[in-house]
Amino acid sequence: MTKLDLEHKVLAALAEIRPYLHNDGGDVSLVAIKDNVVSIKFEGTCTDCAVNRMTLKSGIEMTIKKHAPSIESVIDTGAINN
């Protein structure tokens, strides 16, 4: 799979989960894909949400791995910078 194919699969996964985030006033954006690790950034109300770690692992990471099984993990760059 090419890097562009992988990016398209990750973006498709984010598009699948995005409506659920929008329902709560939040969003997510793709920051980077490097070494089979996807970096995302929560936006809106998701930034300070008490359950965003659960959303990251049980929602976003699971959906991305469904679309792109080669992805090993998903990290939140906002959590790294805080």
Backbone as a chain_set.jsonl record, in Angstrom:
{"seq": "MTKLDLEHKVLAALAEIRPYLHNDGGDVSLVAIKDNVVSIKFEGTCTDCAVNRMTLKSGIEMTIKKHAPSIESVIDTGAINN", "coords": {"N": [[0.848, -1.174, 0.0], [0.567, 2.178, -0.873], [1.88, 5.28, 0.438], [0.075, 7.335, 0.006], [-2.298, 5.892, -0.445], [-2.621, 4.803, 2.107], [-2.992, 7.142, 3.601], [-5.433, 8.004, 2.501], [-7.126, 5.945, 3.391], [-6.988, 6.309, 6.171], [-8.073, 8.872, 6.366], [-10.643, 8.294, 5.448], [-11.534, 6.714, 7.544], [-11.537, 8.596, 9.623], [-13.505, 10.282, 8.628], [-15.671, 8.627, 8.927], [-16.014, 8.501, 11.702], [-16.248, 11.114, 12.444], [-18.929, 12.376, 12.388], [-20.037, 11.585, 14.865], [-18.412, 12.9, 16.676], [-18.949, 15.519, 15.958], [-21.581, 15.707, 16.831], [-21.275, 16.212, 19.511], [-20.068, 18.64, 19.509], [-17.419, 18.604, 18.779], [-14.356, 17.727, 17.01], [-11.912, 16.179, 14.852], [-8.615, 16.095, 13.563], [-6.272, 15.025, 11.086], [-2.891, 14.814, 11.715], [-0.371, 13.629, 11.126], [1.15, 10.732, 9.585], [3.326, 8.347, 10.495], [5.708, 5.806, 10.475], [3.762, 3.757, 10.828], [2.153, 4.867, 12.77], [-0.459, 6.924, 13.644], [-0.96, 10.326, 13.994], [-3.162, 12.462, 15.56], [-5.288, 15.319, 16.103], [-7.387, 16.522, 18.526], [-10.253, 18.635, 18.343], [-12.312, 21.511, 19.109], [-14.919, 20.833, 21.434], [-13.933, 18.357, 22.043], [-11.311, 18.621, 22.786], [-10.992, 19.215, 25.547], [-12.508, 17.262, 26.688], [-13.586, 14.9, 29.091], [-13.613, 12.224, 28.444], [-12.013, 11.846, 26.236], [-9.743, 10.243, 25.89], [-10.775, 7.662, 25.911], [-12.396, 7.865, 23.66], [-10.394, 8.2, 21.786], [-9.0, 5.695, 21.823], [-11.036, 3.635, 21.784], [-12.774, 4.464, 19.835], [-11.685, 6.157, 17.638], [-9.058, 4.998, 17.101], [-9.742, 2.275, 16.809], [-11.483, 2.404, 14.593], [-9.803, 3.44, 12.61], [-7.908, 1.348, 12.449], [-9.561, -0.612, 11.44], [-10.012, 0.276, 8.848], [-7.39, 0.559, 7.946], [-5.37, -1.775, 8.503], [-2.597, -1.948, 8.906], [-1.821, 0.07, 10.563], [-0.467, 0.743, 13.691], [-0.873, 2.216, 16.045], [-2.629, 5.075, 17.434], [-2.117, 8.406, 18.195], [-2.701, 11.319, 20.225], [-1.812, 14.439, 19.422], [-2.32, 16.771, 20.778], [-2.467, 16.015, 23.442], [0.162, 15.392, 23.901], [1.393, 17.841, 23.707], [0.411, 19.205, 25.87]], "CA": [[0.0, 0.0, 0.0], [1.363, 3.396, -0.94], [1.645, 6.261, 1.511], [-1.152, 8.059, -0.344], [-3.405, 4.969, -0.177], [-2.768, 4.724, 3.557], [-3.59, 8.403, 4.044], [-6.845, 7.999, 2.11], [-7.841, 5.029, 4.287], [-7.081, 6.962, 7.479], [-9.046, 9.963, 6.224], [-11.967, 7.677, 5.36], [-11.884, 6.305, 8.909], [-11.875, 9.81, 10.377], [-14.796, 10.743, 8.115], [-16.692, 7.75, 9.496], [-16.221, 8.794, 13.132], [-16.45, 12.564, 12.616], [-20.292, 12.791, 12.765], [-20.25, 11.372, 16.303], [-17.714, 13.988, 17.361], [-19.704, 16.747, 15.668], [-22.778, 15.714, 17.686], [-20.899, 16.754, 20.815], [-19.385, 19.916, 19.316], [-15.989, 18.397, 18.606], [-13.853, 17.293, 15.711], [-10.583, 15.593, 14.884], [-7.892, 16.295, 12.312], [-5.078, 14.222, 10.886], [-1.658, 15.595, 11.777], [0.684, 12.932, 10.391], [1.266, 9.275, 9.647], [4.758, 8.031, 10.442], [6.068, 4.513, 11.05], [2.513, 3.071, 11.193], [1.508, 5.565, 13.889], [-1.245, 8.075, 13.192], [-1.074, 11.435, 14.944], [-4.368, 13.25, 15.343], [-5.479, 16.426, 17.038], [-8.781, 16.793, 18.851], [-10.646, 20.033, 18.199], [-13.594, 21.865, 19.71], [-15.171, 20.328, 22.782], [-13.155, 17.129, 22.263], [-10.01, 18.975, 23.346], [-11.011, 19.151, 27.004], [-13.491, 16.27, 27.114], [-13.078, 13.955, 30.086], [-13.533, 10.871, 27.897], [-11.359, 11.83, 24.924], [-8.814, 9.094, 25.825], [-11.593, 6.518, 25.523], [-12.762, 8.115, 22.269], [-9.197, 7.966, 20.987], [-8.683, 4.264, 21.723], [-12.179, 2.777, 21.46], [-13.487, 4.974, 18.672], [-10.836, 6.569, 16.516], [-8.036, 4.001, 16.777], [-10.41, 1.07, 16.338], [-12.008, 2.665, 13.256], [-8.656, 3.552, 11.7], [-7.347, 0.005, 12.244], [-10.505, -1.344, 10.59], [-9.766, 0.73, 7.481], [-5.965, 0.432, 7.616], [-4.839, -2.697, 9.519], [-1.156, -1.794, 9.144], [-1.61, 1.082, 11.602], [-0.22, 0.127, 14.995], [-1.47, 3.003, 17.121], [-3.053, 6.446, 17.155], [-1.798, 9.282, 19.326], [-3.262, 12.668, 20.208], [-0.709, 15.401, 19.557], [-2.708, 17.759, 21.78], [-2.118, 15.464, 24.757], [1.623, 15.447, 23.998], [1.807, 19.236, 23.869], [-0.122, 19.767, 27.118]], "C": [[0.898, 1.242, 0.0], [1.017, 4.324, 0.225], [0.346, 7.029, 1.262], [-2.386, 7.185, -0.101], [-3.686, 4.892, 1.319], [-3.431, 5.992, 4.096], [-5.074, 8.455, 3.695], [-7.672, 7.088, 3.014], [-8.018, 5.645, 5.675], [-8.099, 8.099, 7.426], [-10.473, 9.432, 6.115], [-12.444, 7.239, 6.744], [-12.284, 7.515, 9.746], [-13.222, 10.368, 9.917], [-15.935, 9.905, 8.688], [-17.017, 8.115, 10.943], [-16.581, 10.26, 13.381], [-17.881, 12.965, 12.983], [-20.595, 12.612, 14.258], [-19.577, 12.476, 17.121], [-18.455, 15.301, 17.169], [-20.954, 16.854, 16.535], [-22.503, 16.321, 19.051], [-20.12, 18.06, 20.703], [-17.886, 19.793, 19.127], [-15.633, 17.994, 17.193], [-12.471, 16.69, 15.925], [-9.92, 15.871, 13.546], [-6.663, 15.405, 12.286], [-3.871, 15.139, 10.895], [-0.575, 14.937, 10.925], [0.491, 11.427, 10.496], [2.741, 8.967, 9.484], [5.0, 6.704, 11.147], [4.846, 3.767, 11.59], [1.86, 3.615, 12.457], [0.816, 6.796, 13.322], [-1.288, 9.099, 14.32], [-2.303, 12.242, 14.571], [-4.377, 14.412, 16.331], [-6.978, 16.593, 17.253], [-9.034, 18.285, 18.742], [-11.992, 20.26, 18.868], [-13.727, 21.29, 21.105], [-14.402, 19.044, 23.081], [-11.811, 17.412, 22.942], [-9.963, 18.782, 24.855], [-11.987, 18.113, 27.552], [-12.856, 15.237, 28.045], [-12.917, 12.543, 29.529], [-12.803, 10.821, 26.552], [-10.325, 10.709, 24.798], [-9.578, 7.839, 25.393], [-12.019, 6.65, 24.058], [-11.587, 7.813, 21.357], [-8.975, 6.476, 20.762], [-9.856, 3.421, 21.234], [-12.941, 3.236, 20.232], [-12.563, 5.205, 17.498], [-9.827, 5.49, 16.138], [-8.668, 2.73, 16.21], [-10.913, 1.245, 14.899], [-10.875, 2.777, 12.24], [-8.069, 2.171, 11.415], [-8.257, -0.864, 11.388], [-10.259, -0.993, 9.121], [-8.332, 0.475, 7.027], [-5.283, -0.454, 8.667], [-3.338, -2.565, 9.799], [-0.848, -0.748, 10.211], [-1.504, 0.39, 12.955], [-0.851, 0.892, 16.145], [-1.831, 4.394, 16.611], [-2.756, 7.265, 18.401], [-2.415, 10.657, 19.107], [-2.129, 13.651, 20.439], [-1.039, 16.493, 20.567], [-2.344, 17.305, 23.186], [-0.612, 15.524, 24.967], [2.072, 16.86, 24.316], [1.327, 19.848, 25.188], [0.664, 19.296, 28.31]], "O": [[1.854, 1.337, 0.769], [-0.002, 4.16, 0.896], [-0.39, 7.335, 2.199], [-3.403, 7.673, 0.39], [-4.84, 4.912, 1.746], [-4.323, 5.923, 4.942], [-5.886, 8.901, 4.505], [-8.802, 7.428, 3.364], [-9.08, 5.514, 6.283], [-8.898, 8.263, 8.348], [-11.407, 10.047, 6.63], [-13.622, 7.379, 7.073], [-13.261, 7.461, 10.492], [-13.995, 10.871, 10.733], [-17.034, 10.413, 8.908], [-18.174, 8.042, 11.357], [-17.154, 10.596, 14.418], [-18.045, 13.839, 13.835], [-21.331, 13.407, 14.842], [-20.114, 12.927, 18.133], [-18.575, 16.099, 18.099], [-21.348, 17.951, 16.93], [-23.402, 16.882, 19.677], [-19.568, 18.537, 21.695], [-17.157, 20.771, 19.295], [-16.483, 17.928, 16.305], [-11.937, 16.692, 17.034], [-10.586, 15.882, 12.511], [-6.09, 15.076, 13.325], [-3.832, 16.13, 10.166], [0.064, 15.597, 10.105], [-0.222, 10.923, 11.365], [3.339, 9.288, 8.457], [4.555, 6.5, 12.276], [4.893, 3.21, 12.687], [1.108, 2.911, 13.132], [1.423, 7.601, 12.615], [-1.614, 8.769, 15.46], [-2.47, 12.654, 13.424], [-3.576, 14.467, 17.264], [-7.741, 16.779, 16.305], [-8.151, 19.099, 19.011], [-12.722, 19.311, 19.156], [-12.763, 21.262, 21.87], [-14.236, 18.68, 24.246], [-11.245, 16.536, 23.595], [-8.99, 18.241, 25.381], [-12.26, 18.091, 28.753], [-11.742, 14.768, 27.814], [-12.163, 11.745, 30.085], [-12.957, 9.854, 25.805], [-10.056, 10.263, 23.683], [-9.074, 7.047, 24.597], [-12.006, 5.673, 23.309], [-11.759, 7.239, 20.281], [-8.783, 6.043, 19.626], [-9.682, 2.577, 20.355], [-13.687, 2.452, 19.646], [-12.656, 4.52, 16.479], [-9.748, 5.106, 14.972], [-8.17, 2.175, 15.23], [-10.781, 0.335, 14.081], [-10.985, 2.26, 11.128], [-7.765, 1.856, 10.264], [-7.781, -1.756, 10.686], [-10.295, -1.868, 8.255], [-8.092, 0.206, 5.851], [-4.686, 0.058, 9.613], [-2.866, -3.03, 10.835], [0.276, -0.69, 10.71], [-2.342, -0.437, 13.315], [-1.314, 0.289, 17.113], [-1.413, 4.826, 15.537], [-3.098, 6.872, 19.516], [-2.623, 11.098, 17.977], [-1.55, 13.694, 21.524], [-0.132, 17.083, 21.154], [-1.957, 18.118, 24.025], [-0.154, 15.689, 26.098], [3.007, 17.067, 25.09], [1.804, 20.914, 25.575], [0.354, 19.671, 29.441]]}, "num_chains": 1, "name": "protein.A"}
